[in-house]
Amino acid sequence: MLLYSGINKMEGLVRRGILSLFLLSIVGLFIVVNNVEAQDIDLNKESITLSPAINKPTTEPGAIISDKLTILNTGKTEYRFLLYARPYSVKQETYDPNYTEVNDRTEAYQWVQFEKTDIVLKAGEQIVVPYTVKVPSNVQSGGHYAVLFAETQPKLIEGTQVARKKRVGSLVYLTVDGVILISRAQW
């Protein structure tokens, strides 16, 4: 009888121990989840919006196009951003964007000149930035593509080595008038 009583006490202690570990695990889970949520909220301090998303001008060789971008700071903090242009094309049937390949159809980024390239916006502010596209007189007719980026520049925090940047882009599908040769597969 004494042996049976000792086993019951041991089972009770084991059950209480398992229950205690389970409860501690649940409490620990809530602490971890709350930290992640705080980090997610912190990430939303910077938010940038760019308009228009796509621009499709048509022009003649040698022309100068004047246009503008609107940048909005929809976040909760002031930030600095840079404006710059890059080549734009897509790869394969999945239309993966490519911002590095330069060819005779993606060189339009070299024709773009912004009135300002380094800007600071306070939370809730917006700015309209004029730019020009100077189309060369000897350019091929047809489509020429670029993307205009606005990219946040994070403030450097002492003791950190990683900086997070956000960027948004406005696609430019420029059509230069002239003779356009269209080819198709022969069946």
N, C-alpha and C positions, 0 to 999 in steps of 0.2 A: 504494500500500500504506500509506503514511504517513497519507493522508487517511482510509482505512477504519479504521485503528487509532484515530485521533482521534475518529471517530464512535462507536466502541464504548465508548471511555472516557466520552464525553459521555452516552451512553445509560445507562451504569452509574451515573454521578453523578445523573442524573435519577431513576433507579429508587431509589437510596438516599435521595434527598431526599423522594420521595413516600412511601417506607416510613417514614422518620423522622416526617414530618407525620402519617401514619396512626397511628403508635404514640403520638405526643404527644396526638392527639385522643382516643384510647382512655383514656390516663392522665387527661386532663382530664375526661372523662366520669365516671370513677370518683370524682374529687374532688367534682364537682358533685352526684352522686347521694348521696354520703356526707353532704354538707351538708343536703340535703333530708330525709334520714332523721333526722338529728339534730334538725331543726326539727319533724318530725312527732312524735318522741318527746317533745320539749319541750312540744308542745301538749297532751299527755295528762296533764300535771301537775294540771289542773283537771278534775274530773268530778263531776257532780251527778245524783242520782237522786231522783225524787219519787214518792210512793205515797199514795193510789191514783191510777191514771191516769184513771179515770172514776168519778163518783159520781152515782147516780140516786135521790135522795130524793123521797118523795111526802109532801105536807103539806097543811095547811089554811091559808086566808088568816089572817093575824095571828099565825101560829105562829113560834116561835124554834127553829131547828135547831142543835144542837151537834154538831160533828164535829171531825176532826183530819187533818192531813197529816203524813207522815213524810218527812223530807229526809235523804238520806245523802250524805256526802262520800266518794265512791269514788275520789277522785284521790289525788295524792301530795303535796299542799300544803294548807295552811290557806287558807281564803278566807272573805270576807264575802259574804252574799247578802241580797237584799230579797224580801219576799213582798208581792204585790199582786194584785188582781182586775181583770179586763177583760171587756168584752162578748164573746160568742162567737156566731158564726153561720157558715154556709157559703154559698158562692156557686156558682151554676150546677150543672150535672150533674157537674162534676169535683170538687165538694165542696172547693173552695179555702177554707181557713179565713180568717175575717175577725175581727180583734180590735179593730176601731174603730167599727163601725156600731152605734149605739144606737137601739133601737126598743122597743116594748112587750113584746117577747119576749127581749130581750138586756139588760134593765136589772137583772137579778139580781146583777150584779157590784157594784151600789151597796148591796146589802143585806148584803154580806160584811164581817165585822170580825174581824181576826186578833188573837190575844192578843199576839203579837210580830210585828214586820215587818222588823226589822234584826237579823240573826243572824250570828255567826262560828262556823264549824265547823273543827276540826282534821282532818287526814287520817285517814280511817277512822271518824270519828265520825258519829253520827246524832242527830236531834232530832225529837221529836213536838211539833207546834205545833197547839194547839187553835184553833178559829175558830167563829164563829156566823153564821148566816144569819137575819136578821130580816125575815120576809116581811110586807109591808104588808097591812093588813086589807082594803083596797079593790082588791087586785090581781085581774086577770082569771084565771079558771081555765085550766088547760092548761099547756103547756111554757114554761119560762123558762130561759135558758142563760147560762152564764158560764164563764170559765177562770181558774183560780188559778195564778199564776206564781211560781216561785222563780228569781231571776236573780242570777248571780254579779256581784260588783262588783270589777273588777280593781284591783290596787294600781297607783298611778301611778308610772311609771318616768321619772326625769328624762331629758329630751331626746327623749321620744316624744310624738307627738301623736295616736296612734291607740290606742284601748282596745278590747279584744275582750271581749264579754260572752257568757255562755252562759245560756240559760233553758230550763226545762222547765215543762210545764203539766199541770194536773189539770182535766179537763172536768167541769162540773156541769150535769147535765140534771135540773132541778128540775120536778116536776109538782105543780101546785096543784089540789087536788080542787075539784069543783063541776061545773056544767053546761058541757059542752064541745060546741060546735056543729061538726059535721063536714060539710063540703060536698064535693061531687064534680061533675065535669063532666057535663053532660047530653048524651047522644048522640042 
